[in-house]
Amino acid sequence: MEARLNAALREKTSLSANNATLEKQLIELTRTNELLKSKFSENGNQKNLRILSLELMKLRNKRETKMRGMMAKQEGMEMKLQVTQRSLEESQGKIAQLEGK
């Protein structure tokens, strides 16, 4: 039970790390977008800017989808963690009863 609990905690930590990575990627994409906007507005190339904006929107949508999936996984892991903790507590109670006998 403890091993399952530890595995659940490791997976939760991993999901948190993934979330941080995705947030960093969003910051990088935002910076890149601003750089490209300034570059293309200087050149007067609005068509390319629209194409890049569409690509950025696609990337944002992709990131949001990943974030939703990650949040769902994290919620699932938290539920598993709670179940595992309850099971561990029950097992520890049974062990204590058996030791008492």
Backbone as a ProteinNet text record, in pm:
[ID]
protein_1_A
[PRIMARY]
MEARLNAALREKTSLSANNATLEKQLIELTRTNELLKSKFSENGNQKNLRILSLELMKLRNKRETKMRGMMAKQEGMEMKLQVTQRSLEESQGKIAQLEGK
[TERTIARY]
83.2	0	88	193.9	282.8	350.6	383.1	445.7	349.2	222.4	122	103.9	105.9	94	212.5	331.9	452.2	447	399.6	388.7	289.2	178.7	79.1	137	214.2	276.6	377.8	455.5	552.5	481.5	370.4	298.1	238.5	189.2	135.3	246.6	364.6	478.2	515.8	513.2	544.8	445.3	317.1	215	234.9	272.8	299.4	417.6	520.1	636.1	595.5	510.4	462	385.3	305.7	229.1	323.6	427.5	525.4	593.1	625.8	688.3	595.9	468.2	372.8	355.2	359.3	348.9	470.7	589.4	710.7	700.9	646.7	631.5	536.8	430.5	336.8	404.6	486.4	558.8	651.6	722.7	812.2	735.4	620.4	539.3	486.8	449.6	400.9	512.1	631.8	746	775.2	775.8	801.7	695.5	571.8	461.4	479.7	515.2	536.4	652.5	759.2	872.8	832.6	760.4	717.5	619.6	531.4	437.9	512.8	611.5	686.6	766.3	825	904.6	818.4	703.8	620.5	543.6	512.5	445.1	541.8	669.8	770.6	783.3	774.7	788.6	658.4	550.7	422.1	368.1	410.1	368.2	254.4	134.8	19.5	-27.3	-8.6	-51.8	24.4	155.2	235.8	201	170.9	132	3.1	-92.9	-218.3	-191.3	-105.4	-70.8	-5.7	87.2	154.5	58.3	-35.2	-135.6	-222.3	-258.3	-336.3	-256.4	-128.7	-43.9	-34.5	-21.2	-15.2	-145.4	-257.1	-386.6	-395.4	-346.4	-346.4	-261.6	-144.7	-56.3	-120	-186.1	-255.2	-365.2	-441.5	-547.2	-488.8	-378.1	-310.5	-264.8	-208.4	-162.8	-280.4	-391.2	-509.1	-562.4	-560.2	-604.8	-514.7	-383	-289.5	-310.9	-334.2	-356.6	-482	-589.9	-712.7	-688.6	-616.5	-585.1	-500.4	-403.1	-315.9	-393.9	-483.6	-563.7	-654	-711.2	-794.5	-711.3	-589.8	-501.6	-465.6	-439.4	-401.4	-517.8	-640.3	-757.1	-774	-753.9	-763.1	-659	-538.4	-431.9	-460.7	-518.8	-553.3	-660.3	-756.8	-860.3	-797.5	-708	-640.1	-557.9	-494.3	-413.9	-500.9	-617.5	-708.3	-755.1	-790.3	-834	-721	-600.6	-485.2	-455	-468.2	-444.1	-546.8	-674.4	-777.6	-748.5	-709.7	-678.8	-560	-459.9	-343.5	-384.4	-467.7	-514	-592.3	-677.6	-752.6	-657.4	-557.6	-460.8	-383.2	-345.6	-273.1	-360.9	-490.3	-584.3	-596.5	-604.8	-613.4	-486.8	-372.5	-244.6	-242.6	-287.5	-290.3	-382.8	-498	-589.9	-525	-459.6	-396	-282	-205.7	-98.9	-155.3	-272.9	-337.2	-383.1	-423	-467	-345.6
-118.6	0	125.5	119	234.5	257.5	149.6	162.7	227.6	188.7	249.7	396.2	427.1	566	647.6	592.9	661.5	680.4	579.6	589.9	699.4	706.4	810.2	948.4	961.5	1089.9	1129.4	1032.1	1059.9	1105.9	1040.3	1078.8	1218.6	1250.7	1385.1	1488.8	1460	1551.1	1567.1	1457.7	1461.5	1549.5	1536.4	1617.9	1765.9	1795.7	1934.7	1989.5	1906.9	1948.5	1972.3	1885.6	1903.4	2034.3	2065.4	2189.9	2309.3	2306.3	2415.9	2428.7	2316.6	2318.2	2380.6	2343.8	2400.4	2550.3	2593.3	2736.4	2810.6	2751.2	2812.5	2820.6	2715.1	2714.4	2825.4	2846.7	2953.1	3088.9	3110.1	3236.6	3254.8	3147.9	3154.8	3183.3	3117.2	3139.7	3282.8	3336.1	3473.8	3570.8	3548.3	3633.9	3625.6	3503.2	3483.5	3552.7	3540.1	3604	3755.3	3813.6	3958.4	3999.5	3922.1	3950.7	3944.1	3838.8	3823.8	3934.1	3971.5	4080.3	4208.9	4240	4363.1	4354.5	4239	4222.1	4236.6	4170.1	4172.6	4303.2	4367.8	4497	4600.9	4587.2	4676.7	4654.5	4530.5	4498.1	4520.1	4539.8	4558.6	4431.1	4318.8	4190.5	4134.1	4187.4	4148.5	4005.3	3959.8	3823.9	3720.8	3736.2	3644.1	3655.1	3775.7	3794.9	3718.1	3723.1	3648.3	3498.1	3450.6	3307.1	3268.3	3350.5	3320.9	3329.9	3422.3	3433.4	3307.9	3258	3134.1	3017.3	3011.6	2905.4	2917.3	3040.4	3062.3	3018.9	3050.8	3009.5	2856.5	2790.5	2644.1	2590.1	2652	2608	2633	2745.8	2774	2672.2	2640.4	2540.3	2404.6	2371.2	2244.6	2243	2355	2366	2354.5	2422.6	2416.1	2272.8	2202.9	2063.4	1979.2	2001.5	1927.8	1963	2090.3	2133.8	2067.2	2063.8	1999.7	1851.8	1786.7	1645.5	1624.8	1712.7	1702.4	1726.7	1823.8	1852.4	1733.1	1671.9	1554.4	1441.4	1421.9	1319.2	1350.3	1477.5	1516.7	1492.5	1527.6	1501.9	1352	1274.2	1129.1	1074.9	1128.7	1083.6	1123.6	1241.1	1283.4	1192.4	1153.1	1060.2	924.6	876.2	749.7	759.5	873.4	895.4	888.3	951.8	947.4	805	732.3	593.3	509.8	529.2	454.5	488.2	616.4	656.7	592.4	592.7	527.7	378.8	316.2	174.4	146.9	233.5	219.7	232.4	330.5	348.9	226.9	172.9	52.8	-64.3	-77.6	-186.8	-171.4	-47.8	-23.7	-54.8	-23.6	-57	-206.6	-278.8	-424.7	-484.3	-428.7	-474.9	-454	-336.8	-307.5	-404.6	-437.7	-532.4	-669.9	-711.9	-842	-847.9	-739.4	-737	-739.9	-679	-679.1	-820.3	-897.5	-1033.8	-1121
0	0	0	81.2	87.5	-46.9	-115.3	-246.8	-345	-337.9	-425.4	-391.5	-263.3	-219.5	-269.7	-256.6	-305.2	-456.7	-527.8	-674.2	-711.6	-638.5	-665.7	-638.7	-532.9	-501.6	-608.9	-657.1	-763.1	-890	-923.2	-1044.3	-1029.5	-910.8	-886.3	-902.3	-849.2	-863.2	-1010	-1082.7	-1225.1	-1300.6	-1266.8	-1332.2	-1300	-1178.6	-1141.5	-1221.3	-1238.8	-1318.2	-1463.4	-1516	-1653.1	-1666.2	-1566	-1566.3	-1570.8	-1489.9	-1488.4	-1625.1	-1686.3	-1818.4	-1921.6	-1916.6	-2011.7	-1990.7	-1866.9	-1839.1	-1894.3	-1879.8	-1935.9	-2087.9	-2149.3	-2294.3	-2338.6	-2262.2	-2296.1	-2289.5	-2188.9	-2176.1	-2296.5	-2333.6	-2448.9	-2577.3	-2593	-2712.6	-2716.9	-2603.6	-2597.5	-2636.5	-2583.7	-2619.6	-2769	-2819.5	-2962.5	-3046	-3002.7	-3074.5	-3078.1	-2966.9	-2962	-3051.9	-3051.1	-3137.9	-3284.7	-3319.4	-3459	-3499.1	-3408.2	-3438.4	-3469.6	-3385.9	-3409	-3539	-3566.2	-3688.2	-3812.6	-3813.3	-3933	-3947.4	-3837.7	-3852	-3908.5	-3873.9	-3930.5	-4080.2	-4122.8	-4265	-4341.6	-4270.7	-4337.6	-4397.4	-4346.5	-4401.9	-4316.3	-4334	-4252.1	-4280.5	-4402	-4436.4	-4352.9	-4346.2	-4266	-4118.4	-4074.8	-3935.6	-3904.6	-3995.3	-3975.1	-3970.4	-4057.4	-4059.2	-3927	-3881.7	-3755.5	-3637.7	-3645	-3538.8	-3534	-3651.1	-3655.8	-3597.9	-3631.2	-3576.2	-3425.5	-3378.5	-3234.4	-3167.9	-3229.7	-3173.8	-3167.8	-3271.6	-3271.7	-3156.9	-3138.7	-3030.4	-2894.3	-2879.2	-2753.3	-2727.4	-2832.3	-2817.5	-2779.5	-2842.8	-2812.3	-2667.1	-2621.7	-2483.6	-2387.4	-2419.1	-2332.7	-2323.8	-2435.8	-2435.8	-2346.3	-2358.2	-2273.5	-2126.5	-2100	-1962	-1904.5	-1984.7	-1937.8	-1909.2	-1999.4	-1979	-1855.1	-1837.5	-1721.3	-1592	-1594.3	-1475.6	-1443.3	-1546.2	-1524.8	-1464.7	-1517.3	-1462.2	-1318.1	-1291	-1155.5	-1059.3	-1102	-1017.8	-994.4	-1101.1	-1087.6	-991.1	-1000.5	-911.2	-766.9	-747.9	-612.4	-554.3	-638	-590.9	-556.8	-644.2	-618.1	-490.1	-471.5	-352.5	-227.1	-231	-116.4	-88.2	-194	-177.8	-119.5	-171.4	-123.8	22	56.7	195	288.1	245.9	327.4	342.1	232.2	234.8	326.8	321	407.6	553.9	582.3	720.4	769.5	681.6	717.7	743.2	655.9	672	802.4	832.8	957.2	1078	1067.2	1175.3	1192.3	1082.3	1088.5	1148.6	1109.1	1162.7	1314.6	1357.2	1500.8	1573.3	1513.9	1575.2	1586.2	1476.9	1476.8	1578.4	1588.4	1687.6	1828.2	1847.3	1979	2017.3	1918.5	1946.2	1974.1
[MASK]
+++++++++++++++++++++++++++++++++++++++++++++++++++++++++++++++++++++++++++++++++++++++++++++++++++++

